[in-house]
Amino acid sequence: MSQIQQSLFDLLLNALLQIGFFAIVAAVFSRLVAKARAKHQYCFYVAVLLFCLAAPAANTFWHWPSTIVAEKSHHQISSDAGVANRFLWIWQEHNNPHEQFIISPRFQTWIIRAWGVLVLLRLARFSRAVHRVHRVRREASVFSSTRIGIANEIIEAKHRVAILESTAIDDPVTVGVFHPAILLPTKLLPELGEQELSAILLHEYSHIRRRDFLAHILFELISVPVAWHPGIAYLMSKLSQTRELACDDYAATRLGKRRLYANTLVHLASLCLHVPRASSAGLGIFAGDDLEVRVMMLTEKKLSLSRTSAIALILATSFTFGAGAVLTHGMRSCSQAVQQ
């Protein structure tokens, strides 16, 4: 295999092991993290996701040039009686070929090809989603209700947000990066009272204030190469969940009553459940698919992390992930030994 193919296989093997490790650590800390504020929970999972994306690449390509030089001089070094200790694993593998589990170059090539197909499929799926968002917004009409004054009271003057209605969606959604828009389902509007409409607009406006749509697009794009990993799927679901919780916090605070907002969510869900659901475009009020958790977070009293506990959590997670990064750095050498 070429050096590029070997590096790709090394990257995939590192990602398989390291992302799994970091996702398990995040799951272990999840019960403690759940006691923090929703926006801090979201930041935690963002940090874990970025770490999962960076660690395999760093461990694979950090010493990539020196690896090429070492491979070019492999024959000369192995024949020299004074082999350096850092190349001892090469000498041991050469003298103990039956003690190593060897993956044939042909099988590695098939793995890389399968990974390439998965990446292309993921990109195609992402492209269809972007096209769907563009089409839905283009075909939407201006919100013509007399209750537009409610939106004017909620949306701050510094944000230029279009309020539209569409027959192509089942749930309220937010789309757009530079020119954001809140899309309301036409079939749902006759069922909405002022309280429900205010709750929807507050929740969707929170997405706009937080720039969630832009973050969602970026995370989807940068995670494409490792989207096949169950750990990434877990982290993306946590991002979706905590993003919706953070927007619920904002909306409930603006309304002034958390229980009232929770009841409104349940009522909205009952209005939407009888509608056949299509693939949602953008960020919807029910995008997280975790309504029960959200209602519990709004209605139940929970013990928040104190400042000391928060600092202890930060130190504990930093130490664990740092130690894990150092530990899994050695996996790169192991994966290279497997490839020889």
C-alpha positions as CSV (number, residue, x, y, z in Angstrom):
1,M,0.0,0.0,0.0
2,S,1.0,3.6,-0.5
3,Q,1.9,5.8,2.4
4,I,-1.3,7.7,2.1
5,Q,-3.4,4.5,2.4
6,Q,-1.4,3.4,5.4
7,S,-2.0,6.7,7.1
8,L,-5.7,6.5,6.4
9,F,-5.9,3.0,7.8
10,D,-3.9,4.2,10.8
11,L,-6.3,7.1,11.2
12,L,-9.4,4.8,11.1
13,L,-7.9,2.5,13.6
14,N,-7.0,5.3,16.0
15,A,-10.5,6.8,15.6
16,L,-12.1,3.4,16.3
17,L,-10.2,3.0,19.6
18,Q,-9.9,6.6,20.8
19,I,-13.3,7.9,20.0
20,G,-14.8,4.9,21.7
21,F,-12.7,5.6,24.8
22,F,-13.6,9.3,25.0
23,A,-17.3,8.6,24.4
24,I,-17.3,6.1,27.2
25,V,-15.7,8.6,29.5
26,A,-18.3,11.2,28.5
27,A,-21.1,8.7,29.3
28,V,-19.6,8.0,32.7
29,F,-19.5,11.8,33.5
30,S,-23.0,12.4,32.0
31,R,-24.9,12.0,35.2
32,L,-22.8,14.5,36.9
33,V,-22.8,16.9,33.9
34,A,-26.6,16.7,33.9
35,K,-26.6,18.7,37.1
36,A,-25.0,21.7,35.4
37,R,-26.9,24.4,33.5
38,A,-28.1,23.3,30.0
39,K,-25.8,25.7,28.2
40,H,-22.8,24.3,30.2
41,Q,-23.8,20.8,29.4
42,Y,-23.9,21.7,25.7
43,C,-20.4,23.2,25.9
44,F,-19.1,20.0,27.6
45,Y,-20.3,17.8,24.8
46,V,-19.0,20.2,22.2
47,A,-15.6,20.0,23.8
48,V,-15.7,16.2,23.9
49,L,-16.8,16.0,20.2
50,L,-13.9,18.3,19.1
51,F,-11.5,16.3,21.2
52,C,-12.7,13.1,19.6
53,L,-12.2,14.6,16.2
54,A,-8.7,16.1,16.9
55,A,-7.1,13.3,18.9
56,P,-7.0,10.5,16.2
57,A,-5.8,13.0,13.6
58,A,-3.1,14.4,16.0
59,N,-1.9,10.9,17.0
60,T,-1.8,9.8,13.3
61,F,-0.1,12.7,11.7
62,W,1.9,14.3,14.5
63,H,5.1,12.4,13.5
64,W,4.0,11.6,10.0
65,P,7.2,12.9,8.2
66,S,9.5,11.1,10.6
67,T,7.5,7.9,10.0
68,I,8.1,8.1,6.3
69,V,11.8,8.5,6.9
70,A,11.8,5.6,9.3
71,E,10.1,3.4,6.8
72,K,12.5,4.3,4.0
73,S,15.4,3.4,6.2
74,H,13.7,0.3,7.6
75,H,15.9,-2.2,5.8
76,Q,19.1,-0.4,6.6
77,I,18.2,-0.1,10.3
78,S,17.1,-3.7,10.8
79,S,20.4,-4.9,9.3
80,D,22.4,-2.8,11.6
81,A,23.7,-4.4,14.8
82,G,23.3,-1.2,16.8
83,V,19.5,-0.6,16.4
84,A,18.1,2.2,18.5
85,N,15.7,1.4,21.2
86,R,12.9,3.4,19.5
87,F,12.9,0.9,16.6
88,L,13.0,-2.1,18.8
89,W,9.4,-3.0,18.0
90,I,10.3,-3.3,14.3
91,W,13.2,-5.7,15.2
92,Q,10.9,-7.8,17.5
93,E,8.2,-8.0,14.9
94,H,10.7,-9.2,12.3
95,N,12.1,-11.9,14.5
96,N,8.7,-12.9,15.9
97,P,6.3,-12.8,12.9
98,H,3.9,-15.4,14.3
99,E,3.3,-13.4,17.5
100,Q,1.8,-10.4,15.7
101,F,-1.8,-10.2,14.4
102,I,-1.2,-9.0,10.8
103,I,-3.9,-7.4,8.7
104,S,-3.0,-7.9,5.0
105,P,-2.6,-4.8,2.8
106,R,-5.4,-6.0,0.6
107,F,-7.9,-6.2,3.5
108,Q,-6.7,-2.7,4.7
109,T,-7.4,-1.4,1.2
110,W,-11.0,-2.9,1.3
111,I,-11.5,-1.2,4.7
112,I,-10.4,2.1,3.3
113,R,-12.7,1.7,0.3
114,A,-15.7,0.9,2.5
115,W,-14.9,4.0,4.6
116,G,-14.8,6.1,1.4
117,V,-18.2,4.8,0.4
118,L,-19.6,5.7,3.8
119,V,-18.2,9.2,3.6
120,L,-19.7,9.7,0.1
121,L,-23.1,8.5,1.4
122,R,-22.9,10.8,4.3
123,L,-22.1,13.7,2.1
124,A,-24.9,12.9,-0.2
125,R,-27.3,12.7,2.7
126,F,-26.0,16.1,4.0
127,S,-26.4,17.6,0.5
128,R,-30.0,16.4,0.3
129,A,-30.7,18.0,3.7
130,V,-29.3,21.3,2.7
131,H,-31.3,21.2,-0.5
132,R,-34.5,20.4,1.4
133,V,-33.9,23.4,3.8
134,H,-33.3,25.7,0.8
135,R,-36.5,24.4,-1.0
136,V,-38.7,24.7,2.1
137,R,-37.6,28.2,2.8
138,R,-38.0,29.2,-0.9
139,E,-41.6,27.9,-1.0
140,A,-42.6,29.3,2.4
141,S,-45.0,32.3,2.5
142,V,-44.9,35.3,4.8
143,F,-46.7,34.9,8.1
144,S,-49.9,36.8,7.6
145,S,-51.5,36.3,11.0
146,T,-52.8,39.3,12.9
147,R,-50.7,38.0,15.8
148,I,-47.4,39.1,14.2
149,G,-47.2,41.6,17.0
150,I,-46.3,38.8,19.4
151,A,-43.2,38.1,17.3
152,N,-42.2,41.8,17.3
153,E,-42.3,41.8,21.1
154,I,-40.1,38.7,21.3
155,I,-37.4,39.3,18.7
156,E,-34.8,41.9,19.6
157,A,-34.3,44.7,17.1
158,K,-30.7,43.8,16.5
159,H,-31.8,40.5,14.9
160,R,-33.5,40.6,11.5
161,V,-35.6,37.4,11.5
162,A,-38.2,36.4,8.9
163,I,-41.4,34.8,10.2
164,L,-42.7,32.4,7.6
165,E,-45.3,29.7,7.3
166,S,-45.0,26.5,5.3
167,T,-47.2,23.5,4.3
168,A,-44.1,21.3,3.9
169,I,-43.3,20.9,7.6
170,D,-45.0,19.4,10.6
171,D,-43.1,21.2,13.4
172,P,-41.8,24.7,13.9
173,V,-38.2,25.0,12.7
174,T,-35.4,27.5,12.4
175,V,-33.3,27.8,9.3
176,G,-30.6,30.1,7.9
177,V,-27.2,31.4,9.0
178,F,-26.9,35.0,7.7
179,H,-30.6,35.5,7.1
180,P,-32.4,33.4,9.7
181,A,-36.0,32.5,9.5
182,I,-38.6,30.9,11.8
183,L,-40.9,28.6,9.8
184,L,-44.3,27.7,11.3
185,P,-46.4,24.8,10.0
186,T,-49.6,26.2,8.3
187,K,-51.7,23.2,9.4
188,L,-50.8,23.9,13.1
189,L,-51.5,27.7,13.2
190,P,-55.3,27.5,13.7
191,E,-54.7,25.4,16.8
192,L,-52.3,27.8,18.4
193,G,-53.2,30.2,21.1
194,E,-51.1,33.2,22.0
195,Q,-49.4,31.3,24.8
196,E,-48.4,28.4,22.4
197,L,-47.2,30.9,19.7
198,S,-45.1,32.8,22.2
199,A,-43.5,29.6,23.5
200,I,-42.7,28.5,19.9
201,L,-41.2,31.8,18.9
202,L,-39.2,32.1,22.1
203,H,-37.7,28.6,21.6
204,E,-36.9,29.1,18.0
205,Y,-35.5,32.6,18.6
206,S,-33.2,31.2,21.2
207,H,-31.7,29.0,18.4
208,I,-31.0,32.2,16.4
209,R,-29.5,34.0,19.4
210,R,-27.2,31.1,20.0
211,R,-26.3,30.6,16.3
212,D,-27.3,26.9,16.6
213,F,-28.0,26.4,13.0
214,L,-24.4,27.4,12.0
215,A,-23.0,25.2,14.7
216,H,-25.2,22.3,13.6
217,I,-24.0,22.6,10.0
218,L,-20.3,22.8,11.1
219,F,-20.5,19.8,13.4
220,E,-22.3,17.7,10.7
221,L,-19.6,18.6,8.2
222,I,-16.5,18.0,10.4
223,S,-17.9,14.7,11.8
224,V,-18.5,13.2,8.3
225,P,-15.2,11.2,8.3
226,V,-16.0,9.5,11.6
227,A,-19.8,9.6,11.4
228,W,-19.8,5.7,11.2
229,H,-18.6,5.5,14.9
230,P,-21.3,4.8,17.5
231,G,-19.4,7.2,19.9
232,I,-20.0,10.1,17.5
233,A,-23.7,9.2,17.1
234,Y,-23.9,9.3,20.9
235,L,-22.2,12.7,21.2
236,M,-24.3,14.2,18.4
237,S,-27.5,13.0,20.2
238,K,-26.2,14.6,23.4
239,L,-25.5,17.9,21.5
240,S,-29.1,17.8,20.1
241,Q,-30.6,17.1,23.5
242,T,-28.6,19.8,25.5
243,R,-29.2,22.3,22.7
244,E,-32.9,22.0,23.1
245,L,-32.6,22.1,26.9
246,A,-30.7,25.4,26.6
247,C,-33.4,26.9,24.4
248,D,-36.1,25.6,26.8
249,D,-34.3,27.4,29.6
250,Y,-34.3,30.7,27.7
251,A,-37.9,30.4,26.6
252,A,-39.1,29.4,30.1
253,T,-37.1,32.3,31.6
254,R,-38.7,34.8,29.2
255,L,-42.2,33.5,29.9
256,G,-41.5,33.7,33.6
257,K,-43.0,30.3,34.5
258,R,-41.2,27.0,33.8
259,R,-44.2,24.8,34.6
260,L,-46.4,26.8,32.3
261,Y,-43.8,26.5,29.5
262,A,-43.6,22.7,30.1
263,N,-47.4,22.4,29.8
264,T,-47.2,24.3,26.6
265,L,-44.6,21.9,25.2
266,V,-46.8,18.9,26.0
267,H,-49.8,20.6,24.4
268,L,-47.8,21.4,21.3
269,A,-46.6,17.8,21.1
270,S,-50.2,16.6,21.3
271,L,-51.1,18.9,18.4
272,C,-48.1,17.7,16.3
273,L,-48.4,13.9,17.0
274,H,-51.4,13.3,14.8
275,V,-49.7,14.9,11.8
276,P,-47.6,12.5,9.7
277,R,-44.0,13.4,10.3
278,A,-41.6,14.0,7.4
279,S,-37.9,14.5,7.6
280,S,-37.5,17.7,9.5
281,A,-35.4,20.5,8.0
282,G,-33.5,22.8,10.3
283,L,-33.7,23.0,14.0
284,G,-37.2,22.3,15.3
285,I,-38.8,22.6,18.7
286,F,-39.1,18.8,18.9
287,A,-35.8,18.1,17.1
288,G,-34.2,16.3,20.1
289,D,-36.9,13.6,20.3
290,D,-36.6,13.8,24.1
291,L,-39.7,15.5,25.2
292,E,-40.0,13.6,28.5
293,V,-36.5,14.5,29.6
294,R,-37.1,18.2,28.7
295,V,-40.4,18.3,30.7
296,M,-38.7,16.7,33.7
297,M,-35.9,19.2,33.5
298,L,-38.4,22.1,33.5
299,T,-40.7,20.8,36.3
300,E,-38.5,18.9,38.7
301,K,-36.2,20.6,41.2
302,K,-32.6,19.4,40.8
303,L,-29.5,20.1,42.7
304,S,-27.2,22.4,40.7
305,L,-23.5,22.0,40.8
306,S,-21.8,24.4,43.2
307,R,-18.8,26.4,42.1
308,T,-16.4,24.0,43.9
309,S,-18.1,20.9,42.3
310,A,-18.0,22.6,38.9
311,I,-14.2,23.2,39.3
312,A,-13.7,19.7,40.5
313,L,-15.6,18.3,37.5
314,I,-13.5,20.4,35.1
315,L,-10.3,19.2,36.7
316,A,-11.5,15.6,36.8
317,T,-12.6,15.6,33.1
318,S,-9.4,17.4,32.0
319,F,-7.2,15.0,33.8
320,T,-9.2,12.0,32.5
321,F,-9.1,13.1,28.9
322,G,-5.5,14.2,29.1
323,A,-4.5,10.9,30.5
324,G,-6.6,9.1,27.9
325,A,-4.9,11.2,25.1
326,V,-1.4,10.2,26.4
327,L,-2.5,6.6,26.9
328,T,-4.1,6.3,23.4
329,H,-1.1,7.9,21.8
330,G,0.7,4.6,22.3
331,M,-2.0,2.9,20.2
332,R,-0.5,4.6,17.2
333,S,2.6,2.6,17.5
334,C,0.5,-0.6,18.0
335,S,-1.5,0.2,15.0
336,Q,1.6,0.7,12.9
337,A,3.0,-2.6,14.2
338,V,-0.2,-4.3,13.0
339,Q,0.2,-2.8,9.5
340,Q,3.7,-4.1,8.9
